Amino acid sequence: MKKHIYILLILIGILFIPQPSIAQVDFNKKPDDDLGNVEDEFQEYFFEALKQKGIENYELAVDALQKCLNLNSKLPVIYFELGKNYNKLKNFGAAEEALEDAIKMQPDNEWFLDELYDVYYQQDDIKNAIKTIEQLVKYHPDYKEDLAALYVREEKYKRALDLLDELDSELGVSESRDAMRNDIYSITGNADDRIENLEQRIASNPNNEDNHLKLIYRYSQTGDKKNAYKAAKHLLKINPDSKFVHLALYKFYLEDDKVDKAINSVKIALQSPEINSDAKAKVLKDFVSFVARNPEYESDLVDITALVDESKDAQTHSDLGQYYLKAGDKVKALSNFKEALSQNPNDFKLIKDVLLLQLDMENYSAVIEQSNSALELYPAQPILYLVNGVANNNLGKHKKAIDNLEMGIDFLIENPKMQSDFYSELSIAYKGINNISKSETFAKKAQAIKAQQ
């Protein structure tokens, strides 16, 4: 809510200066109003009210103003001050009444209207707030944006959009008004109006890249890929140096089977300092998925990832790790998983991915070391005890395997597959220490679970 700041001395002047005259008051001269011989007493109460309000003694300020009214009830500024103090006291009924009295005396006083607007706003009385602010906009267009927001709350979306259009025409577009406009379009589900507004902006200012990008996004959001693609190509035509357009173009090129152009767009996007790391990560992830379906472009993926070696985030490395894992390149997969984990060391999924891959690659010592560290972070995760047990069994450290496996199985809840794995490893471990009876018991337990699956 916008509040206008005025100087206290001007307000004091209003008390004694008839409108529209701005002549200075001579306090030694008998005034022409009805203050008569009580002028000094009136001034004393009025300044006492201002003082008490200044130190937030609003009730005492009200008392002093009431005494002012007893001496002279024809000055609107007294009702205005009463309204402000009642408003501070949350006595909204009395505030409204006092301010309405002030406005009756001076219907065009914006300060009075502004304070009444605040009274209604604090009570969430939107209808009366709208009624008041519709008067205020006559004096200060700044209130139009507030009025538009109130129209939205009253579901008067057409009026709100008309006001926003008017403000955009007068002042140019702004982020706050665009956010309000987009909220309206989202509420009403009127995508056509949203797109039409962007097309009008582009027509009036074709060199504004932001409007082109928004139009591409809105077309894409509504599933109109044809027009989104057309809008992207149009932007590239009028601005060949645009970097952001390639965030959309690479997708369209891939769908249009123009892989060379797509690769070029990907490279431009990833090398552009204007584009943030999150957007680059999304581009790289999409291209990784594309190469997973089209492995003949793996060499291009290698070239592209080299462009962002220093700026790849944990998610990008994780995605690359999954790609190389599916492609059968465990070494590259593990390298990317480890890099992702170094950036995000507490990510349990990454910890698990690294451990399982190292186990698959028979890096048992590394599995033991890393699972021991992970157990300090996640002591109730049974998978960590299981991989530790498997690695110890493979290194012939059966007693350590038993300790970890028996501890970990206590944390297992409703996971028959993992329970069977625990029993199988315990069977191996007990056989390793020549406890054949227990080994056979756990082997039977594992088989029984497998038979039920």
Buried (B, 14 or more C-beta within 10 A) or exposed (E): EEEEEEEEEEBBBBBBBEEEEEEEBEEEEEBEEEBEEBBEBBBBBBEBBBEBBEEEBBEBBBBBBEBBBEBBEEBBBBBBBBBBBBBBBEBBEBBBBBBBBBBEBBEEBBBBBBBBBBBBBBBEBBEBBBBBBBBBBEBBBEBBBBBBBBBBEEEBBEBBBEBBBEBBEEEEBEEEBBEBBBBBBEEBEBBEBBBEBBBEBBEEEBEBBEBBBBBBBBBBEBEBBEBBBBBBBBBBEEBEEBBBBBBBBBBBBBEEEBBEBBBBBBBBBBEBEEBEEEBBBBBBBBBBBBBBEEEEBBEBBEEBBEBBEEEBBBBBBBBBBBBBBEBEBBEBBBBBBBBBBEBBEEBEEBBBBBBBBBBEBEBBEBBBBBBEEBBEEBEEBBBBBBBBBBBBBBBEBBEBBBBBBBBBBEBBEEEEEBBBBBBBBBBBBBBBEEBEEBBEBBBEBBBEBEEEE
